[in-house]
């Protein structure tokens, strides 16, 4: 009887593991899309950063903001981190900010931020914020103009040049 219970538990765990793996392989950067235009005002939020301080998106009005929804378990998300670090270093002294919105466990995010030496703002998402932005895949990245209007939306991994071209254009406006 005990062997049967262990076998059933093992089977359930394996099924859950496979379902999660399939979900993430489908939803983690596999459907790369890119859109530009006027998508309306970015929904405002106040979330805690990795140091426990509140960060409010509208506080960055007057700056171009790259808003990236990501997770530590997402390989394309991790692949973009060096791009964002370079962009932060290059444009951070101009009217430009990066806000990474981690849709992940807070402890894992803190550990990852420390390990990678991420210099830009990282906040921990809540379900409401992810829903307001209709996040269905990772990474999903938005570029906001100085008035807080979403002008670009990228789903899936992008090389640094894609972001940089859009940032340069927005900083000139």
LINFENUR-V605563 format. One record per backbone hydrogen bond with DSSP energy under -0.5 kcal/mol. CO is the residue of the C=O (numbers start at 0). NH is the residue of the N-H. E is the energy in kcal/mol with one decimal. If there is no record, write none. Layout:
# LINFENUR-V605563
{{CO:NH:E} {CO:NH:E}}
This chain:
# LINFENUR-V605563
{{0:4:-2.2} {1:5:-2.5} {2:6:-2.4} {3:7:-2.4} {4:8:-2.6} {5:9:-2.7} {6:10:-2.4} {7:11:-2.4} {8:12:-2.4} {9:13:-2.6} {10:14:-2.4} {11:15:-2.6} {12:16:-2.7} {13:17:-2.6} {14:18:-2.4} {15:19:-2.6} {16:20:-2.6} {17:21:-2.6} {18:22:-2.5} {19:23:-2.6} {20:24:-2.2} {21:25:-1.8} {22:26:-2.4} {23:27:-1.1} {26:28:-0.7} {26:137:-2.3} {29:31:-0.8} {32:154:-2.9} {34:152:-2.5} {36:38:-0.7} {39:149:-2.8} {44:56:-2.1} {46:54:-2.9} {47:123:-2.3} {48:51:-2.1} {52:48:-3.3} {54:46:-2.3} {55:58:-1.5} {56:59:-2.3} {57:60:-1.7} {59:62:-1.8} {63:96:-2.4} {64:66:-0.7} {64:143:-3.1} {65:67:-0.6} {65:98:-2.8} {66:68:-0.5} {66:141:-3.1} {67:69:-0.6} {67:100:-3.8} {68:138:-0.6} {68:139:-1.9} {69:102:-3.2} {70:73:-1.2} {72:74:-0.7} {73:77:-2.2} {74:78:-2.1} {75:79:-1.2} {76:79:-0.6} {76:80:-0.9} {77:81:-0.5} {79:82:-0.5} {79:83:-2.1} {80:84:-2.4} {81:85:-2.3} {82:86:-2.6} {83:87:-2.6} {84:88:-2.4} {85:89:-2.2} {86:90:-2.9} {87:91:-2.0} {90:93:-2.2} {93:95:-2.3} {94:63:-3.1} {96:65:-2.6} {97:120:-1.1} {98:67:-2.3} {98:100:-0.6} {99:101:-0.8} {99:122:-3.0} {100:69:-2.0} {100:102:-0.5} {101:103:-1.1} {101:124:-3.0} {104:108:-2.3} {105:109:-2.7} {106:110:-2.2} {107:111:-2.4} {108:112:-3.0} {109:113:-2.3} {110:114:-2.5} {111:115:-2.6} {112:116:-1.1} {112:117:-1.8} {120:99:-3.4} {121:49:-1.3} {122:101:-3.0} {122:124:-0.6} {125:129:-2.0} {126:130:-2.3} {127:131:-2.4} {128:132:-1.5} {129:134:-2.3} {130:133:-1.4} {133:135:-0.5} {137:28:-0.5} {138:155:-3.4} {139:68:-3.3} {140:153:-3.1} {141:66:-2.9} {142:150:-3.0} {142:151:-1.4} {143:64:-1.6} {144:147:-2.0} {145:61:-3.2} {147:41:-3.1} {148:144:-2.6} {148:150:-0.5} {149:38:-2.8} {150:36:-2.3} {151:142:-1.8} {152:34:-2.5} {153:140:-3.0} {153:155:-0.5} {154:32:-1.8} {158:161:-1.2} {158:162:-1.0} {159:163:-2.8} {160:164:-2.5} {161:165:-1.5} {162:166:-2.7} {163:167:-2.7} {164:168:-1.9} {165:169:-2.4} {166:170:-2.6} {167:171:-1.3} {168:172:-1.0}}
